[in-house]
Amino acid sequence: MSSPHYSSAEPNPAFTWGMSSTMSDIQKAMALLITSFSKYAGKEGDKNTLSKEELKELLQAEFGDMVCKSDDKEAIDRIFRDLDTNQSNSVDFSEFVKLVCCLTQMCHEFFTGRK
């Protein structure tokens, strides 16, 4: 299932949806994931996927050194290869969400001391 890309000139429905005061925290988090992905996807082509350069920009801006050092090309290449499970030479939303889920689980384990 693909989602449309929204330019910065038009409001992304997920962002508007995410701003609703009646939404739960998890619903807001979901809307922010969609909005964040859309912010970086499509700058170099397909609006529903991240190129390697778009992924690098997203990782640097949104995760900082949590995932890898910004100048570590080898680490970024490895992350891209690992995420691109369908070998399309791009990262789709489903592949991106897997990264977020893994990082969230790792953070949970770190902060709770549980595995």
RODO-2510 file (C-alpha; in nm, 4 decimals, decimal comma):
residues 115
     n   res          X          Y          Z
     1     m     0,0000     0,0000     0,0000
     2     s     0,1549     0,3285    -0,1035
     3     s     0,0863     0,6682     0,0430
     4     p     0,0798     0,9997    -0,1404
     5     h     0,3580     1,2514    -0,0981
     6     y     0,2736     1,6026     0,0116
     7     s     0,4891     1,9008    -0,0720
     8     s     0,5793     2,1537     0,1933
     9     a     0,3333     2,3940     0,0256
    10     e     0,0322     2,1740     0,1008
    11     p    -0,0522     2,0370     0,4443
    12     n     0,0065     1,6688     0,4972
    13     p    -0,3182     1,5154     0,6269
    14     a    -0,1161     1,3023     0,8693
    15     f     0,0257     1,6172     1,0277
    16     t    -0,3174     1,7759     1,0581
    17     w    -0,4526     1,4465     1,1861
    18     g    -0,1620     1,4281     1,4315
    19     m    -0,2439     1,7674     1,5740
    20     s    -0,5905     1,6627     1,6873
    21     s    -0,6305     1,7017     2,0614
    22     t    -0,8639     1,4017     2,0696
    23     m    -0,5973     1,1600     1,9538
    24     s    -0,4098     0,9258     2,1835
    25     d    -0,0341     0,9587     2,2237
    26     i     0,0212     0,6484     2,0094
    27     q    -0,1984     0,7877     1,7311
    28     k     0,0032     1,1109     1,7420
    29     a     0,3267     0,9105     1,7269
    30     m     0,1974     0,7255     1,4206
    31     a     0,1103     1,0542     1,2505
    32     l     0,4569     1,1906     1,3296
    33     l     0,6224     0,8825     1,1766
    34     i     0,4238     0,9291     0,8563
    35     t     0,4991     1,3011     0,8466
    36     s     0,8699     1,2518     0,9166
    37     f     0,9047     0,9902     0,6430
    38     s     0,7204     1,2136     0,3942
    39     k     0,9444     1,5075     0,4823
    40     y     1,2507     1,3276     0,3398
    41     a     1,1034     1,0902     0,0801
    42     g     1,0839     1,1908    -0,2835
    43     k     1,3428     1,4655    -0,2930
    44     e     1,5342     1,2591    -0,5484
    45     g     1,2503     1,0785    -0,7234
    46     d     0,9867     0,8400    -0,5895
    47     k     0,7785     1,0184    -0,3292
    48     n     0,7010     0,6934    -0,1481
    49     t     1,0582     0,5818    -0,0878
    50     l     1,3873     0,7071     0,0496
    51     s     1,6996     0,7002    -0,1620
    52     k     2,0293     0,6341     0,0148
    53     e     2,0983     1,0090     0,0309
    54     e     1,7478     1,0822     0,1631
    55     l     1,7872     0,8101     0,4266
    56     k     2,1228     0,9573     0,5281
    57     e     1,9644     1,3016     0,5661
    58     l     1,6779     1,1561     0,7723
    59     l     1,9150     0,9575     0,9960
    60     q     2,1350     1,2606     1,0591
    61     a     1,8496     1,5032     1,1234
    62     e     1,6118     1,2799     1,3160
    63     f     1,8376     1,0322     1,4984
    64     g     2,1727     1,2102     1,5235
    65     d     2,4517     0,9917     1,6592
    66     m     2,1992     0,7435     1,8016
    67     v     2,2230     0,5351     1,4831
    68     c     2,5634     0,6247     1,3387
    69     k     2,8106     0,9056     1,3010
    70     s     2,7094     1,1327     1,0153
    71     d     3,0467     1,0966     0,8444
    72     d     3,0512     0,7152     0,8652
    73     k     2,9654     0,6277     0,5041
    74     e     3,0196     0,2564     0,5636
    75     a     2,7675     0,2506     0,8494
    76     i     2,5084     0,4378     0,6431
    77     d     2,5641     0,1989     0,3509
    78     r     2,5199    -0,0991     0,5842
    79     i     2,1995     0,0434     0,7358
    80     f     2,0627     0,1103     0,3870
    81     r     2,1418    -0,2450     0,2704
    82     d     1,9894    -0,3960     0,5843
    83     l     1,6710    -0,1898     0,5533
    84     d     1,6256    -0,2451     0,1799
    85     t     1,4929    -0,5987     0,2256
    86     n     1,3189    -0,6077    -0,1138
    87     q     1,6429    -0,4923    -0,2840
    88     s     1,4688    -0,2068    -0,4675
    89     n     1,7638     0,0262    -0,4058
    90     s     1,5351     0,2418    -0,1919
    91     v     1,3717     0,2255     0,1507
    92     d     0,9922     0,2235     0,1584
    93     f     0,7759     0,3176     0,4563
    94     s     0,7431    -0,0419     0,5754
    95     e     1,1213    -0,0844     0,5772
    96     f     1,1639     0,2506     0,7563
    97     v     0,9146     0,1525     1,0266
    98     k     1,1158    -0,1639     1,0970
    99     l     1,4156     0,0569     1,1804
   100     v     1,2070     0,2723     1,4137
   101     c     1,0613    -0,0367     1,5836
   102     c     1,4051    -0,1910     1,6376
   103     l     1,5456     0,1324     1,7794
   104     t     1,2426     0,1748     2,0039
   105     q     1,2831    -0,1787     2,1351
   106     m     1,6543    -0,1216     2,1998
   107     c     1,5780     0,2008     2,3885
   108     h     1,3129     0,0233     2,5943
   109     e     1,5587    -0,2516     2,6849
   110     f     1,8248     0,0033     2,7759
   111     f     1,5997     0,2160     2,9960
   112     t     1,4219    -0,0742     3,1669
   113     g     1,7218    -0,3062     3,1879
   114     r     1,5107    -0,5839     3,0330
   115     k     1,5423    -0,7883     2,7168
***
